[in-house]
């Protein structure tokens, strides 16, 4: 079983076999979630931005790129005032 030691700065080096198993690479963000039994889950946030496709539903009519550009320009102009 892999073991890591906490440094004086609160840092640990995740053992290579754990990094490999969890697909943790340089820059991977991790989340620590408390559990009701007092332990914690360690969850690497390795999902792709493409996993968000379809996350926000739009029930309105289709919008053209020109309409999107106009709405963005209008919003930007409002923030400049």
C-alpha positions as CSV (number, residue, x, y, z in Angstrom):
1,X,0.0,0.0,0.0
2,X,1.5,3.4,-1.0
3,X,2.3,5.8,1.7
4,X,3.2,9.6,1.6
5,X,4.6,11.9,4.2
6,X,3.3,15.4,4.8
7,X,6.0,18.2,4.7
8,X,6.2,21.1,7.1
9,X,4.3,23.1,4.4
10,X,1.4,20.6,4.3
11,X,2.5,19.1,1.0
12,X,2.7,15.5,-0.1
13,X,4.1,13.7,-3.1
14,X,1.4,11.3,-4.5
15,X,3.2,8.0,-5.2
16,X,3.6,7.3,-8.9
17,X,1.4,4.2,-8.8
18,X,-1.5,6.2,-7.4
19,X,-0.9,9.0,-9.9
20,X,-1.0,6.5,-12.7
21,X,-4.1,4.7,-11.4
22,X,-6.0,8.0,-11.1
23,X,-4.6,9.6,-14.3
24,X,-3.2,12.5,-12.3
25,X,-0.7,14.6,-14.3
26,X,1.0,17.9,-13.7
27,X,-1.6,20.6,-13.3
28,X,-4.5,18.2,-12.4
29,X,-6.7,19.7,-9.7
30,X,-7.9,17.6,-6.9
31,X,-10.9,17.9,-4.6
32,X,-11.2,16.8,-1.0
33,X,-14.7,15.8,0.1
34,X,-15.5,15.2,3.8
35,X,-17.6,12.1,4.5
36,X,-20.0,11.6,7.4
37,X,-17.8,9.0,9.0
38,X,-15.0,11.5,9.4
39,X,-12.8,10.3,6.5
40,X,-12.2,12.2,3.3
41,X,-12.5,11.3,-0.4
42,X,-9.6,12.5,-2.7
43,X,-11.0,13.1,-6.2
44,X,-8.9,14.1,-9.2
45,X,-10.8,16.5,-11.4
46,X,-9.7,15.0,-14.7
47,X,-12.9,15.5,-16.7
48,X,-12.7,17.2,-20.1
49,X,-14.5,20.5,-20.8
50,X,-16.3,18.4,-23.5
51,X,-18.1,16.6,-20.7
52,X,-20.1,19.7,-20.1
53,X,-21.7,19.5,-23.6
54,X,-25.5,19.7,-23.2
55,X,-25.2,20.7,-19.5
56,X,-27.2,23.9,-20.0
57,X,-30.5,23.4,-21.8
58,X,-32.0,26.1,-24.1
59,X,-35.7,25.9,-24.7
60,X,-35.9,29.0,-26.9
61,X,-35.7,29.3,-30.7
62,X,-32.3,28.8,-32.5
63,X,-30.1,31.9,-32.4
64,X,-27.8,32.9,-35.2
65,X,-24.1,33.8,-34.8
66,X,-25.0,37.3,-35.7
67,X,-27.6,37.5,-33.0
68,X,-25.1,36.1,-30.5
69,X,-22.5,38.7,-31.5
70,X,-25.0,41.5,-31.2
71,X,-26.0,40.3,-27.7
72,X,-22.4,40.1,-26.6
73,X,-21.6,43.6,-28.0
74,X,-24.7,45.0,-26.2
75,X,-23.7,43.4,-22.9
76,X,-20.1,44.7,-23.3
77,X,-21.4,48.2,-24.0
78,X,-23.5,48.1,-20.9
79,X,-20.6,47.2,-18.7
80,X,-18.5,50.1,-20.2
81,X,-21.1,52.7,-18.9
